[in-house]
Amino acid sequence: MPHTLGNDVAGEIVTVGAGVTNVVAAQKTLVNPTLSCGTCTACANGDDHLCRSYDVLGRKRNGGYASS
């Protein structure tokens, strides 16, 4: 420890880069807290929950609970 918990991550977009076209500043957003490799057979088949690298924010790595 220290370890930051939290997999329920939500907020408001402050700014976007030049190449971003699908969101705008001040838009409310949330994060899908699941993590996977994106390249294995399970991920390629849309079964990322079966990925050997599968994890969730706030479990083995820092999550989204924070103070501003």
C-alpha positions as CSV (number, residue, x, y, z in Angstrom):
1,M,0.0,0.0,0.0
2,P,-0.8,2.8,-0.7
3,H,-3.4,1.5,-3.2
4,T,-6.1,3.6,-4.8
5,L,-9.4,1.7,-5.0
6,G,-12.3,2.4,-7.3
7,N,-13.8,0.9,-10.4
8,D,-16.8,3.1,-10.7
9,V,-15.1,5.9,-12.5
10,A,-17.2,8.8,-13.9
11,G,-16.5,12.5,-14.6
12,E,-16.6,15.3,-17.1
13,I,-14.3,15.8,-20.0
14,V,-12.2,18.9,-19.5
15,T,-10.5,19.1,-22.9
16,V,-10.0,16.9,-26.0
17,G,-7.1,16.6,-28.5
18,A,-7.1,17.7,-32.1
19,G,-7.8,14.2,-33.4
20,V,-10.7,13.5,-31.1
21,T,-14.1,13.6,-32.9
22,N,-16.5,11.5,-30.9
23,V,-16.6,13.4,-27.6
24,V,-16.6,17.1,-26.6
25,A,-15.5,19.2,-23.6
26,A,-18.0,19.4,-20.8
27,Q,-19.6,16.1,-21.8
28,K,-20.2,13.7,-18.9
29,T,-18.5,10.3,-19.3
30,L,-17.8,7.0,-17.5
31,V,-15.1,4.4,-17.8
32,N,-15.5,0.7,-18.5
33,P,-13.3,-0.6,-15.7
34,T,-12.3,-3.9,-17.3
35,L,-8.9,-4.5,-18.7
36,S,-7.6,-7.2,-21.0
37,C,-4.8,-7.8,-23.5
38,G,-6.9,-7.2,-26.6
39,T,-4.8,-9.6,-28.7
40,C,-5.4,-13.2,-27.5
41,T,-8.0,-15.5,-29.0
42,A,-10.6,-14.8,-26.2
43,C,-10.3,-11.1,-26.8
44,A,-10.5,-11.5,-30.6
45,N,-13.7,-13.5,-30.2
46,G,-15.2,-10.8,-28.0
47,D,-14.8,-12.8,-24.8
48,D,-12.4,-10.5,-23.1
49,H,-13.7,-11.7,-19.7
50,L,-11.9,-15.0,-20.5
51,C,-8.6,-13.3,-21.2
52,R,-5.7,-14.6,-19.0
53,S,-4.7,-11.0,-18.5
54,Y,-8.2,-9.9,-17.5
55,D,-8.3,-7.4,-14.6
56,V,-10.5,-4.7,-13.2
57,L,-9.4,-1.2,-12.2
58,G,-8.9,-0.9,-8.4
59,R,-8.1,-4.6,-7.9
60,K,-4.4,-5.3,-8.7
61,R,-3.7,-1.9,-10.0
62,N,-4.8,1.6,-8.9
63,G,-8.4,2.6,-9.6
64,G,-10.2,5.8,-10.1
65,Y,-11.1,7.0,-6.6
66,A,-9.3,10.3,-6.2
67,S,-9.8,13.8,-4.9
68,S,-9.4,16.9,-6.9
